[in-house]
Amino acid sequence: MLDFHTCRPRRKEGLVQRKLGEDAIVYNPETRKTHVLNKTSLLIWNLCTGDFSLEMIEKEIKSHFVVDGDIKKDVEETIASFSTEGLV
């Protein structure tokens, strides 16, 4: 599991991002894979600068969206998915 207080994910260099309305696509030229990000995962993606902990990312999401319940697990799973796909 990721340490929610100290993990500060950073986007991988060389990825191509294009906005599609409220969503976006991210292309990884190394893997030749394209990833579609909805507006929530796009916000998380945009916060992956190395400056924000997972806890800070969670707070940002809560400030942008109406959220019912705990989203800590959702943030962790999204970052883990980004990592698995070579995006962070």
C-alpha positions in Angstrom: 0.0 0.0 0.0 1.0 3.6 -0.6 1.8 5.8 2.3 -1.1 8.3 2.2 0.9 11.0 4.0 4.3 10.8 2.3 3.7 9.4 -1.2 4.0 12.3 -3.7 3.3 10.9 -7.2 4.9 12.5 -10.2 3.8 12.1 -13.8 6.3 10.3 -16.0 8.1 12.5 -18.5 7.4 12.2 -22.3 3.7 11.4 -22.1 1.3 13.2 -24.4 -2.0 14.6 -22.9 -4.9 16.0 -24.9 -8.1 17.5 -23.5 -11.4 16.1 -24.7 -14.1 18.3 -23.1 -14.1 17.5 -19.4 -12.0 14.3 -20.0 -8.6 13.8 -21.5 -6.5 11.1 -23.1 -2.9 10.4 -22.1 -0.6 8.6 -24.6 2.5 6.7 -23.5 4.8 6.4 -26.5 6.9 3.8 -24.7 4.0 1.3 -24.3 2.0 2.7 -27.3 -1.0 2.8 -25.0 -3.7 5.4 -24.8 -5.5 6.0 -21.5 -8.8 7.9 -21.2 -9.2 9.9 -18.0 -12.5 11.1 -16.7 -12.7 14.5 -15.0 -12.0 13.0 -11.5 -9.0 10.9 -12.6 -7.8 13.9 -14.7 -7.8 16.1 -11.6 -5.8 13.4 -9.8 -3.5 13.2 -12.8 -2.9 17.0 -12.9 -2.0 16.9 -9.2 0.7 14.3 -9.8 3.5 16.9 -9.9 5.5 15.5 -7.0 4.3 18.4 -4.8 1.1 16.8 -3.5 0.7 13.8 -1.1 -2.2 11.5 -1.6 -3.8 13.1 1.4 -3.5 16.5 -0.3 -4.9 15.1 -3.5 -7.9 13.7 -1.6 -8.6 17.2 -0.1 -8.4 18.8 -3.6 -10.9 16.3 -4.9 -13.3 17.0 -2.0 -12.9 20.8 -2.7 -13.9 20.3 -6.4 -16.6 17.7 -6.2 -19.5 16.7 -4.0 -18.2 13.6 -2.3 -20.2 11.1 -0.2 -18.0 9.1 2.2 -14.3 8.3 2.3 -12.5 8.5 -1.0 -9.0 7.5 0.3 -9.2 4.1 -1.3 -10.3 5.5 -4.6 -7.4 7.9 -4.7 -5.0 5.1 -3.8 -6.4 2.8 -6.5 -6.2 5.5 -9.1 -2.6 6.3 -8.3 -1.8 2.5 -8.2 -3.4 2.2 -11.6 -1.4 5.1 -13.0 1.8 3.4 -11.6 0.9 0.0 -13.1 0.3 1.6 -16.5 3.6 3.5 -16.4 2.1 7.0 -16.1 3.7 7.9 -12.8 
